[in-house]
Amino acid sequence: MTGPAEERSAERAAQKGIRSAMTGIVVNALLALVKGIAGFIGNSYALIADAIESASDVVSSLIVVSGLRIAAKPRDENHPYGHGKAEPIAAVIVALSLFGAALTIITQSYHEIVTPHHVPAPFTLIVLIIVVLTKEALFRSVFRVAEEVQSTAVRTDAWHHRSDAITSAAAFIGISLALIGGDGFESADDWAALFASVIIIYNAYALFRPALDEIMDAAPPADMIAQVRAAAGAVPGVLGLDKCYVRKMGLEYFVDLHVVVNGSSTVREGHRIGHDVKDAVCRALPRIADVMVHVEPDSFE
């Protein structure tokens, strides 16, 4: 079982993710309000679709916060491996919400394309420039946190911001074409919203796969397994390594490792080597919360 130090480390990582998500909630709530009003007054469905995307970002960030809070809970009798699975589950829900937002935009864009309407107002372009810059800055900030804490849910939240920036950029292009083209180009911003929805669907799929893999205990990148093997293999008394399984559990990793020792070693000596292996692996990779070591003799003679 892991100790208080590892649990505090996971809790700190969760708190960083929660703070970044809360920042996103405040920013997205303000942007959704501004874009919705500007889109309604400025006659731009692309901007209204953008507001829908920002509103969905608020919901997704709330889901991420809930997932991280649950994942940071300490282990208990009913959850001996912790509550880490709540984190990738939150990421799956957020990815699915991206799919839902994209489908909503596609439906409404088609309706606007077949319904005659006026060209969007020029001032909507200024709003979109501000939105693109804000959302791209937010994406970079949240993504940095996601990489630091290795959180699938926070990474998904970051890409939600990038998707919003993409839809805003597409809306800017569409409205610009509508304004330049004049008569006959009134629906250019609606086509832009439709195009942006395709990009959102692609991003949603790209985010859904790793989150689902984590829930299914898929193996981490090969370089991490190589690091585990290298750290364990360097421990005095270890003659070789057999099986090495690593799985991600929320913000932490768990390792199952089979090490080969001298067959004539005592049980006490083999036990000591096993503990040394665990300590070495946890020192080399601080995100590893626990290592289950199985000791095998080099010969059964």
KAZINOR-V265544 format. One record per backbone hydrogen bond with DSSP energy under -0.5 kcal/mol. NH is the residue of the N-H (numbers start at 1). CO is the residue of the C=O. Records with the same first field share a line. If there is no record, write none. Layout:
# KAZINOR-V265544
NH->CO / CO
This chain:
# KAZINOR-V265544
7->3
8->4
9->5
10->6
11->7
12->8
13->9
14->10
15->11
16->12
17->13
18->14
19->15
20->16
21->17
22->18
23->19
24->20
25->21
26->22
27->23
28->24
29->25
30->26
31->27
32->28
33->29
34->30
35->31
36->32
37->33
38->34
39->35
40->36
41->37
42->38
43->40
44->39
45->43
48->44
49->45
50->46
51->47
52->48
53->49
54->50
55->51
56->52
57->53
58->54
59->55
60->56
61->57
62->58
63->59
64->60
65->61
66->62
67->63
68->64
69->65
70->66
71->67
72->68
73->70
76->79
82->79
83->71 / 73
86->83
87->84
88->84
89->85
90->86
91->87
92->88
93->89
94->90
95->91
96->92
97->93
98->94
99->95
100->96
101->97
102->98
103->99
104->100
105->101
106->102
107->103
108->104
109->105
110->106
111->107
112->108
113->109
114->110
115->111
116->114
121->42
124->121
125->122
126->122 / 123
127->123
128->124
129->125
130->126
131->127
132->128
133->129
134->130
135->131
136->132
137->133
138->134
139->135
140->136
141->137
142->138
143->139
144->140
145->141
146->142
147->143
148->144
149->145
150->146
151->146
152->150
155->151
156->152
157->153
158->154
159->155
160->156
161->157
162->158
163->159
164->160
165->161
166->162
167->163
168->164
169->165
170->166
171->167
172->168
173->169
174->170
175->171
176->172
177->173
178->174
179->175
180->176
181->177
182->178
185->182
188->185
191->187
192->188
193->189
194->190
195->191
196->192
197->193
198->194 / 195
199->195
200->196
201->197
202->198
203->199
204->200
205->201
206->202
207->203
208->204
209->205
210->206
211->207
212->208
213->209
214->210
215->211
216->212
217->214
218->213
220->246
224->221
225->221
226->222
227->223
228->224
229->225
230->226
231->227
232->228
233->229
234->230
235->232
238->235
239->237 / 260
240->260
242->258
245->256
247->254
249->252
251->249
252->249
253->287
254->247
255->290
256->245
257->292
258->243
259->257 / 294
260->240
261->296
265->262
270->266
271->267
272->268
273->269
274->270
275->271
276->272
277->273
278->274
279->275
280->276
281->277
282->278
283->279
284->280
285->281
288->285
289->253 / 287
290->253
292->255
293->291
294->257 / 292
295->293
296->259
298->261
